[in-house]
């Protein structure tokens, strides 16, 4: 097979060969100026490949568990109701639209470009290296800023379950949080299969208790006498609630970052994400209305543990029901911790493999897990947790930075949909996957949906910039500007000759059929 044409002058009439993928849009002048050439990130040797072990059931359970329904409801419902009252239900539906559409977008991109780098890799293949580098920066910010807000609650829920008097004691929270860092390292360093199996155990515990409490909530529904929380000026509150809700509608995309570890990398990744996104929405539409309807007054607004508050008011014969509710929340939080780290670790691994970060991040241990990437990600999260708990001034700063997680997640999904729009508009017809007429029509529909979703998410980002200074902190926008500027500088930085050589080597190895 002849090498990919990086000049942008490939003959469009040439018939594709088995395994060929479209090179990019480099014949368009505006993209030629952004980056000359795209590449497929490939491991240097066969021994450096991630082990292919996930089936569709594994990917689906990872996607659902990564959404962490119990933890997501408990961590965000109080905030959402505080922002928009009963309109929080509308906000969840409004943010679910672009995320559900994005799950289908991810399915399309996974089919063509299965890679542990997922989002950043797709941008590189379709839009060029520099935009891919910027997307990689957004990926790092989105997922790293999501880990400490999981780690600290994991410590607090653990203490609330086994030693309630230890809650809000920084030293105890630090010790328990450190314990959970160690627990997360076990599956992540043990490889893909142990990660999936341990996740499925925790997921089974979570779902068992959620089903139990859902039955109790449904039985109590006819006997509730609600005084519904109402927000008198809901528009701004709805936008802010949508930003918060974005952090509970994501996570399902983990199967995209696990695509290289799938036994069917061109078939299953993306399907698990669609299942996870739809499952998460169904859980939220079941529990949040029950919680609002069955909890009196504004007891949920601003509550640190909305699920526990709801169970407290729920008529039930289960002894210590509020304590038992902590079990699924903790199981959900723990699973979310190592699965969010998993996404970031796979992204760091792929960026190291492609030369965007140190090549040391691409090294695998004997279990085919990226050991250095795992250690660095978890130790960095551990350091942020320590600073949050013990240094008050830095706690305020990190709280502001970490509150931007929803912004960067939406930014990432917007870029993914832009990538899909460009790909479906200009490139998809050149691939052998589209010989059938029905696939062409389905991709035209996806083109319309991805275009709409890109614009939808852009409007939401603009709304966040206008509202965050008043609702969160006046320092939010300057911090966002600084982080985005850093990403821009990282994207336009000229790669070293060794990095360029590594990219060419990966492309050549792909052409030779190593992948």
C-alpha positions as MATLAB code, in Angstrom:
seq = 'XXXXXXXXXXXXXXXXXXXXXXXXXXXXXXXXXXXXXXXXXXXXXXXXXXXXXXXXXXXXXXXXXXXXXXXXXXXXXXXXXXXXXXXXXXXXXXXXXXXXXXXXXXXXXXXXXXXXXXXXXXXXXXXXXXXXXXXXXXXXXXXXXXXXXXXXXXXXXXXXXXXXXXXXXXXXXXXXXXXXXXXXXXXXXXXXXXXXXXXXXXXXXXXXXXXXXXXXXXXXXXXXXXXXXXXXXXXXXXXXXXXXXXXXXXXXXXXXXXXXXXXXXXXXXXXXXXXXXXXXXXXXXXXXXXXXXXXXXXXXXXXXXXXXXXXXXXXXXXXXXXXXXXXXXXXXXXXXXXXXXXXXXXXXXXXXXXXXXXXXXXXXXXXXXXXXXXXXXXXXXXXXXXXXXXXXXXXXXXXXXXXXXXXXXXXXXXXXXXXXXXXXXXXXXXXXXXXXXXXXXXXXXXXXXXXXXXXXXXXXXXXXXXXXXXXXXXXXXXXXXXXXXXXXXXXXXXXXXXXXXXXXXXXXXXXXXXX';
ca = [
       0.000    0.000    0.000;
       1.443    3.353   -0.918;
       1.982    5.968    1.821;
      -0.672    8.538    2.627;
      -0.296   11.683    0.553;
       0.546   14.491    2.981;
       0.823   17.145    0.320;
      -2.885   17.663   -0.121;
      -2.684   16.735   -3.814;
      -4.018   13.202   -3.684;
      -6.014   12.154   -6.687;
      -9.639   12.114   -5.527;
     -10.520    9.709   -8.357;
      -8.216    7.006   -7.075;
     -10.143    3.992   -5.835;
      -9.647    3.351   -2.101;
      -7.898    0.169   -1.092;
      -8.725   -2.047    1.883;
      -7.734   -0.307    5.085;
      -7.405    3.124    3.465;
      -8.804    6.064    5.383;
      -9.317    9.594    4.045;
      -6.306   11.810    4.444;
      -7.969   15.090    5.313;
      -9.170   18.362    3.946;
      -5.752   19.676    3.107;
      -6.814   20.656   -0.393;
      -8.857   23.412    1.272;
      -6.694   26.539    1.676;
      -8.048   27.529    5.076;
      -7.114   24.154    6.518;
      -3.775   23.911    4.724;
      -2.712   26.936    6.743;
      -3.712   25.259    9.981;
      -1.673   22.090    9.648;
       0.051   20.308    6.836;
      -0.972   16.713    6.965;
      -2.671   14.389    9.333;
      -1.497   11.138   10.776;
      -2.810    8.038   12.415;
      -1.326    7.525   15.845;
       0.243    4.106   15.940;
       2.306    2.240   18.489;
       5.949    1.797   17.665;
       5.889   -1.957   18.064;
       3.323   -4.665   18.276;
       4.332   -5.209   21.885;
       3.353   -1.594   22.634;
      -0.235   -2.054   21.537;
      -3.027   -1.963   24.063;
      -4.482   -5.424   24.573;
      -7.775   -6.007   22.756;
     -10.084   -7.500   25.360;
     -13.359   -5.534   25.615;
     -16.581   -6.901   24.135;
     -19.789   -4.902   23.715;
     -21.031   -5.832   27.201;
     -17.789   -4.545   28.713;
     -17.983   -1.283   26.784;
     -21.636   -0.764   27.728;
     -21.017   -1.373   31.432;
     -18.013    0.966   31.342;
     -20.097    3.671   29.668;
     -22.960    3.446   32.141;
     -20.662    3.219   35.158;
     -18.597    6.165   33.981;
     -21.738    8.316   33.908;
     -22.134    7.312   37.594;
     -25.900    7.901   37.930;
     -26.102    7.750   41.751;
     -23.088    9.985   42.315;
     -24.153   12.412   39.577;
     -27.619   12.843   41.054;
     -26.274   13.277   44.565;
     -23.521   15.708   43.556;
     -25.512   18.002   41.273;
     -29.265   17.896   41.964;
     -29.030   20.322   44.886;
     -27.033   22.787   42.784;
     -29.362   22.478   39.792;
     -32.504   22.997   41.839;
     -30.830   25.935   43.552;
     -30.238   27.540   40.142;
     -33.571   26.870   38.449;
     -35.993   25.086   40.800;
     -38.447   22.844   39.030;
     -37.087   24.076   35.700;
     -34.035   21.923   36.340;
     -35.976   19.092   34.674;
     -36.258   21.190   31.531;
     -32.540   21.990   31.707;
     -31.652   18.284   31.898;
     -33.742   17.585   28.808;
     -32.220   20.520   26.932;
     -28.638   19.443   27.631;
     -29.509   15.803   26.918;
     -30.341   16.653   23.298;
     -26.807   17.532   22.148;
     -25.242   14.796   24.265;
     -27.515   12.086   22.885;
     -26.816   13.322   19.353;
     -23.099   13.356   20.177;
     -23.256    9.687   21.131;
     -24.292    8.920   17.542;
     -21.568   11.266   16.278;
     -18.988    9.405   18.338;
     -20.270    6.141   16.896;
     -19.598    7.424   13.385;
     -16.113    8.710   14.182;
     -15.190    5.551   16.079;
     -16.072    3.458   13.091;
     -13.538    5.289   10.961;
     -10.864    6.264   13.498;
     -10.736    3.921   16.513;
      -8.024    5.328   18.756;
      -7.213    5.666   22.447;
      -6.841    9.401   21.745;
     -10.471    9.598   20.538;
     -11.406   13.311   20.420;
      -7.965   14.748   19.827;
      -7.112   11.995   17.343;
     -10.271   12.602   15.298;
      -9.506   16.317   15.078;
      -5.966   15.552   13.971;
      -7.119   13.182   11.245;
      -9.807   15.517    9.910;
      -8.753   19.092   10.709;
      -4.979   18.906   10.978;
      -2.247   18.645   13.574;
      -2.569   22.056   15.178;
      -6.295   21.788   15.818;
      -5.649   18.261   17.055;
      -3.109   19.629   19.543;
      -5.636   22.213   20.754;
      -8.258   19.497   21.108;
      -5.754   17.472   23.126;
      -5.306   20.443   25.480;
      -9.074   20.747   25.946;
      -9.261   17.003   26.620;
      -6.627   17.280   29.372;
      -8.437   20.207   31.010;
     -11.913   18.658   30.742;
     -11.071   15.356   32.388;
      -8.400   16.408   34.851;
     -10.703   19.102   36.246;
     -13.326   16.377   36.725;
     -11.218   14.091   38.945;
     -10.725   16.111   42.191;
     -14.492   16.883   42.401;
     -14.962   13.092   42.477;
     -12.080   12.293   44.816;
     -13.060   14.578   47.706;
     -16.720   13.419   47.759;
     -15.518    9.796   47.670;
     -13.683   10.473   50.926;
     -16.673   12.291   52.420;
     -19.182    9.568   51.490;
     -16.872    6.924   52.920;
     -16.588    8.788   56.226;
     -20.340    9.433   56.310;
     -20.883    5.696   55.960;
     -18.332    4.361   58.453;
     -17.439    7.325   60.703;
     -19.887   10.266   60.382;
     -17.990   12.415   62.899;
     -15.004   12.446   60.569;
     -16.788   14.384   57.810;
     -15.315   17.859   57.256;
     -12.110   16.929   59.061;
      -9.406   17.647   56.455;
      -6.861   15.148   57.745;
      -9.319   12.251   57.754;
     -10.690   13.230   54.354;
      -7.134   13.369   53.005;
      -6.311    9.918   54.365;
      -9.490    8.361   52.990;
      -9.023   10.149   49.660;
      -5.488    8.767   49.515;
      -6.944    5.312   50.129;
      -9.248    5.734   47.133;
      -6.302    6.850   44.976;
      -4.635    3.548   45.854;
      -7.827    1.620   45.113;
      -8.132    3.324   41.715;
      -4.557    2.417   40.844;
      -5.191   -1.299   41.295;
      -7.538   -1.856   38.335;
      -5.913    0.831   36.182;
      -2.457   -0.727   36.488;
      -3.801   -4.287   36.250;
      -5.005   -3.818   32.690;
      -8.248   -3.538   30.777;
      -9.870   -6.820   31.826;
      -9.516   -6.336   35.620;
     -10.734   -2.750   35.212;
     -13.896   -3.972   33.466;
     -14.558   -6.770   35.988;
     -14.104   -4.586   39.083;
     -16.235   -1.874   37.502;
     -19.028   -4.359   36.818;
     -19.055   -5.445   40.479;
     -19.402   -1.865   41.704;
     -21.981   -1.164   39.004;
     -24.076   -4.160   40.115;
     -24.131   -2.846   43.705;
     -25.150    0.607   42.504;
     -27.956   -0.639   40.255;
     -29.335   -3.029   42.894;
     -29.824   -0.248   45.420;
     -31.089    2.227   42.828;
     -33.773   -0.253   41.748;
     -34.739   -0.809   45.386;
     -35.085    2.903   46.142;
     -36.818    3.570   42.815;
     -39.513    1.066   43.794;
     -39.938    2.832   47.135;
     -40.169    6.206   45.413;
     -42.776    5.001   42.913;
     -44.868    3.522   45.735;
     -44.712    6.811   47.666;
     -45.586    8.995   44.660;
     -49.418    8.989   45.097;
     -49.106    9.947   48.777;
     -46.774   12.925   48.338;
     -47.948   16.486   49.054;
     -45.306   18.590   47.349;
     -44.539   22.277   47.612;
     -42.527   22.618   44.450;
     -39.426   24.837   44.297;
     -39.969   27.552   41.685;
     -37.406   29.960   40.255;
     -39.005   33.296   39.330;
     -36.342   34.269   36.747;
     -35.516   30.912   35.215;
     -33.716   31.757   31.948;
     -30.273   32.433   33.389;
     -30.759   29.668   35.929;
     -31.665   27.196   33.189;
     -28.475   27.991   31.265;
     -26.359   27.524   34.388;
     -28.206   24.321   35.206;
     -27.470   23.042   31.713;
     -23.749   23.634   32.299;
     -23.935   21.706   35.582;
     -26.027   18.976   33.956;
     -23.372   18.539   31.264;
     -21.157   16.951   33.945;
     -23.814   14.294   34.593;
     -24.548   13.615   30.926;
     -20.947   12.846   30.040;
     -18.825    9.813   30.831;
     -20.457    7.459   28.351;
     -17.772    8.446   25.821;
     -15.283    6.241   27.686;
     -15.901    3.490   25.137;
     -14.363    5.762   22.492;
     -11.147    5.952   24.515;
     -11.348    2.179   24.978;
     -11.788    1.549   21.236;
      -8.255    0.225   20.724;
      -8.908   -2.291   23.496;
     -12.101   -3.547   21.878;
     -12.123   -6.921   20.184;
     -14.194   -5.261   17.427;
     -12.685   -1.748   17.210;
     -14.596   -0.753   14.080;
     -17.949   -2.085   15.279;
     -18.565   -1.921   19.046;
     -17.038    1.401   20.229;
     -19.715    4.052   20.054;
     -22.561    1.578   20.538;
     -21.687    1.250   24.235;
     -21.616    5.038   24.465;
     -25.083    5.338   22.951;
     -26.380    2.792   25.472;
     -24.699    4.653   28.337;
     -26.066    8.061   27.317;
     -29.645    6.801   26.936;
     -29.454    4.815   30.185;
     -28.203    7.856   32.093;
     -31.005   10.046   30.765;
     -33.586    7.412   31.746;
     -32.202    7.266   35.311;
     -32.281   11.053   35.696;
     -35.811   11.335   34.316;
     -36.916    8.692   36.818;
     -35.228    9.928   39.981;
     -35.123   13.734   39.700;
     -38.931   14.153   39.296;
     -39.512   11.806   42.247;
     -37.052   13.743   44.376;
     -38.668   17.101   43.548;
     -42.209   15.762   44.007;
     -41.643   13.860   47.237;
     -39.320   16.238   49.096;
     -41.068   19.184   50.804;
     -40.280   22.794   50.055;
     -36.786   23.776   49.041;
     -35.085   21.070   51.103;
     -33.231   19.846   48.018;
     -31.932   23.252   46.928;
     -28.294   23.463   47.895;
     -28.410   20.109   49.695;
     -25.010   18.411   49.924;
     -26.654   14.964   49.679;
     -29.941   15.300   47.739;
     -30.546   11.539   47.503;
     -30.094   11.158   51.263;
     -32.392   14.154   51.845;
     -35.031   12.584   49.606;
     -34.850    9.236   51.386;
     -35.106   11.021   54.742;
     -38.566   12.320   53.779;
     -39.629    9.127   52.025;
     -41.977    6.888   54.052;
     -40.171    3.556   54.229;
     -39.909    0.586   56.541;
     -36.229    0.015   55.722;
     -34.218    0.676   58.914;
     -31.447    3.257   58.505;
     -32.515    3.910   54.929;
     -30.450    7.102   54.714;
     -27.329    5.119   55.620;
     -28.094    2.443   53.034;
     -28.494    5.128   50.379;
     -24.828    5.991   50.869;
     -23.842    2.524   49.585;
     -24.868    3.045   45.923;
     -23.591    6.626   46.030;
     -20.182    5.458   47.226;
     -20.058    2.569   44.733;
     -20.976    4.992   41.954;
     -18.392    7.567   43.081;
     -15.598    5.002   43.276;
     -16.309    3.652   39.800;
     -16.522    7.158   38.394;
     -13.132    7.983   39.923;
     -11.084    5.360   38.121;
     -13.143    5.514   34.922;
     -12.726    9.287   34.575;
      -9.025    8.730   35.230;
      -9.102    5.951   32.602;
     -10.306    8.404   29.931;
      -7.593   10.909   30.791;
      -4.908    8.216   31.007;
      -5.762    6.851   27.562;
      -5.672   10.365   26.156;
      -2.267   11.034   27.738;
      -1.012    7.656   26.497;
      -2.082    8.367   22.915;
      -0.624   11.879   22.980;
       2.672   10.478   24.265;
       2.640    7.791   21.592;
       2.092   10.446   18.916;
       4.842   12.723   20.205;
       2.586   15.485   21.561;
       3.753   14.632   25.082;
       6.799   12.780   26.342;
       7.177    9.346   24.773;
       7.543    7.934   28.282;
       3.763    8.238   28.670;
       3.332    5.630   25.913;
       5.197    2.905   27.804;
       3.103   -0.074   28.868;
       3.687   -2.409   31.797;
       3.489   -6.182   31.647;
      -0.322   -5.979   31.909;
      -0.434   -3.717   28.821;
      -1.479   -0.716   30.907;
       0.128    2.750   30.554;
       1.848    2.773   33.951;
       3.555    6.172   33.904;
       0.469    7.943   32.560;
      -1.613    6.297   35.288;
       0.790    7.286   38.063;
       1.139   10.894   36.889;
      -2.611   11.465   36.456;
      -3.550   10.020   39.852;
      -0.655   11.651   41.710;
      -1.532   15.022   40.189;
      -5.147   14.591   41.335;
      -3.884   13.546   44.781;
      -1.744   16.718   44.994;
      -4.698   18.938   44.049;
      -6.829   17.228   46.704;
      -4.136   17.877   49.319;
      -3.915   21.551   48.388;
      -7.696   21.893   48.468;
      -7.960   20.372   51.926;
      -4.986   21.998   53.656;
      -4.359   25.368   51.947;
      -7.419   27.578   52.233;
      -6.323   30.240   49.737;
      -5.540   27.620   47.103;
      -8.785   25.829   47.914;
     -10.679   28.892   46.663;
      -8.569   29.008   43.490;
      -8.923   25.300   42.729;
     -12.650   25.429   43.458;
     -13.014   28.082   40.764;
     -10.828   26.176   38.294;
     -12.596   22.882   38.914;
     -15.989   24.567   38.489;
     -15.044   25.053   34.828;
     -15.116   21.295   34.154;
     -18.559   21.591   32.567;
     -17.337   24.377   30.282;
     -14.430   22.319   28.958;
     -16.552   19.189   28.572;
     -19.028   21.127   26.443;
     -16.128   22.697   24.533;
     -14.744   19.232   23.803;
     -18.085   17.929   22.583;
     -18.530   21.024   20.408;
     -15.156   20.398   18.755;
     -16.053   16.731   18.269;
     -19.243   17.683   16.467;
     -17.397   20.223   14.320;
     -14.942   17.454   13.407;
     -17.828   15.151   12.509;
     -19.508   17.880   10.462;
     -16.392   18.504    8.371;
     -15.730   14.787    8.008;
     -19.267   13.945    6.896;
     -19.440   16.955    4.606;
     -16.184   16.477    2.721;
     -14.582   13.115    3.460;
     -16.955   10.289    4.299;
     -17.858    9.456    0.697;
     -14.223    8.563   -0.073;
     -14.217    5.616    2.328;
     -15.121    2.049    1.374;
     -17.423    1.942    4.403;
     -19.889    3.988    2.356;
     -20.449    1.871   -0.718;
     -24.067    1.278    0.238;
     -26.619    3.959   -0.609;
     -28.480    3.689    2.737;
     -25.280    4.518    4.613;
     -24.863    7.655    2.525;
     -28.348    8.829    3.449;
     -27.845    8.069    7.145;
     -24.631   10.072    7.104;
     -26.394   13.032    5.538;
     -28.794   12.974    8.457;
     -25.852   12.777   10.846;
     -24.297   15.759    9.063;
     -27.365   17.870    9.825;
     -27.487   16.744   13.446;
     -23.772   17.301   14.088;
     -23.956   20.784   12.536;
     -26.938   21.680   14.709;
     -25.259   20.282   17.826;
     -22.075   22.261   17.198;
     -24.059   25.505   17.061;
     -26.209   24.491   20.047;
     -23.171   23.850   22.244;
     -21.499   27.073   21.084;
     -24.511   29.090   22.270;
     -24.325   27.306   25.611;
     -20.636   28.175   25.992;
     -21.364   31.841   25.273;
     -24.153   31.813   27.863;
     -21.758   30.360   30.428;
     -19.265   33.170   29.812;
     -21.967   35.778   30.385;
     -23.450   34.169   33.506;
     -20.513   32.542   35.309;
     -19.021   35.767   36.645;
     -22.210   36.518   38.553;
     -23.183   32.993   39.560;
     -19.784   31.427   40.331;
     -16.961   33.972   40.631;
     -15.736   37.079   38.773;
     -12.441   35.219   38.312;
     -13.955   32.460   36.166;
     -13.664   34.256   32.826;
     -10.045   35.455   33.348;
      -9.050   31.914   34.350;
     -10.812   30.467   31.291;
      -9.102   33.038   29.065;
      -5.704   32.090   30.488;
      -6.281   28.364   30.019;
      -7.557   28.794   26.453;
      -4.609   31.062   25.601;
      -2.237   28.402   26.946;
      -3.968   25.855   24.716;
      -3.616   28.131   21.699;
       0.104   28.592   22.341;
       0.510   24.835   22.767;
      -1.332   24.242   19.472;
       0.725   26.681   17.376;
       4.048   25.596   18.853;
       6.208   24.151   16.104;
       6.911   20.463   16.753;
      10.506   19.363   17.084;
      12.116   17.379   14.253;
      11.960   14.246   16.411;
       8.215   14.718   16.957;
       7.660   15.185   13.222;
       9.681   12.042   12.533;
       7.639   10.084   15.063;
       4.418   11.192   13.362;
       5.737   10.078    9.983;
       6.812    6.740   11.470;
       3.337    6.157   12.910;
       1.742    6.917    9.551;
       4.114    4.562    7.733;
       3.516    1.770   10.257;
      -0.223    2.201    9.775;
       0.170    1.912    6.010;
       2.171   -1.280    6.505;
      -0.734   -2.813    8.401;
       0.769   -2.851   11.898;
      -2.475   -1.517   13.352;
];
